[in-house]
Amino acid sequence: MFWLNHEMIALGGDFIRMLAIAVLVSGIILWILALLLSVPRASLSRCILISIVSTAIIGIIEFLFAGIAPYIGLLFPFILSHLLVLFTIQLVFDTSFLKAFLILVFYIVAQMAAGFLTGFLIFGNARALI
């Protein structure tokens, strides 16, 4: 997710609550999008599974590259983690590359919306994105 940083980890329980709300919201948005694109294996449980797995993938890749990010830039971990998420979407939904790519693009937007939403719910402002 785009809003994971050291300040969120220091918050403890609020961080876990924010993460759970964001995963649920992005899973629901992903489910609605999959239904609109008429993906044959789209169910709410699969979408929430994709949301959980993709959050873990992005968090792990960004954690692994955090120490060397000044040397390789921030774009490489972003591209690598989202390519892995793309293949996860393609595998779980058993869909074409183009549909998986469209789902990924809108999933990124859904993650940002979930970040804004949880920031406003927990803190009353968008501090979670800073």
N, C-alpha and C positions, 0 to 999 in steps of 0.2 A: 504494500500500500504506500501511497505517496506521503503519508503523514506520520510514518513511524520515525521516531527520533529518540534521543536519550532522555528528553524531558518526559515523554510518555511512559518510558520504562520506570522512571522515578516516581510516577504517580501510583503505581501498583494496581489497586483494585479498580480505580477509574480507567486505567489502561485496558484491563481485561474486559470491563463493561463496554468500553468504546469499541474494542475489537469485536466483541460478540455482536453488538448492534450493527457495526459496519458490515460484518460478514453476512448477517441476516438480510440487511437492506440490499446489499449488492447481489446476494443470491436471488432475492425476489425480483430485482430489476433484470437480472440475467435470465430468469425464468420467463418473464414477460417478453423480453426480446427474442428468446428462443421460440416462443409460441408465435410471435409475429413473423419470424423467418421460417416457420413451419419445419423446424428440426424434428425428425421423427422420434428421437429418444429423449425429448425434453420433458423432464419432470422436476418438481420443486426440490426433491431430495438430491437429484443429480446436480442441479444448479447450486445448491448450498454446498455440496461436496466439492464442486469446481471452485467455488468461492473460498472454501477453507484451504484446499490444496494450493490454489494460486497465491493466496496470502502467505502461506508457508514458503512456497518457492521464492517469491519476491523477497520476503524477509531474510531467508537464508542466503540468497545470492547477494543482496545488498550488504548483509553482515560480513560475508566472506571478502567482498571487494572494498569494504569501508576503509581498510588500512592502506590500500594501494590506489584508492580513487584519485588522489591528486596526481598520480603518475599516468593513469590511463584514462582519466576523465570519468564523468558520471554517465555518459551515454552508453558505454559498453555494458555495464551491469544492467542498465535499463533494457537494452535490446536483448541481452542474453536471457534475462529473467522472463521477459514477455514472449520470447520465442519458445521457451519451455512451457509457459502458460498456453500459448497457441497450440502446441502439440498435445497438451493435456485436454484442452477443449475439444480438439479434433478426435482424440482417443475416447473420451467419455461420451460425447454425443454421436460418435461414429458418422461424421459428416464430412463434407468436402472442405478443401483448404479455403476457398473463398468465403463460405458461410462461417467457418471458424475464425477467419480474419475479421469479418464484419462483427461477429460476436465479441472478439477481443477488443476492437476499437470502442465499441459501445460499453464494454466491461470496464475499460479504463475510465471512461466518463462516469460510469456508475460508481467506481471506487472513489473518484473525486467527490461525487455527490454524497456518498456515504460519509466521507471525511468531513464535509461541511455539516451534514446533519448531526453526526455524533459530536462534533465540536460545539454546535449550538445547544444540543441537548445536555451535555455534561458541563460545559463551561459557560454557556450563554453567549459565546462569541466564537470566532473562527481561529482562536489561538492554536488549535490543534494542527493547523496547516503551516504555522510559522516555525 
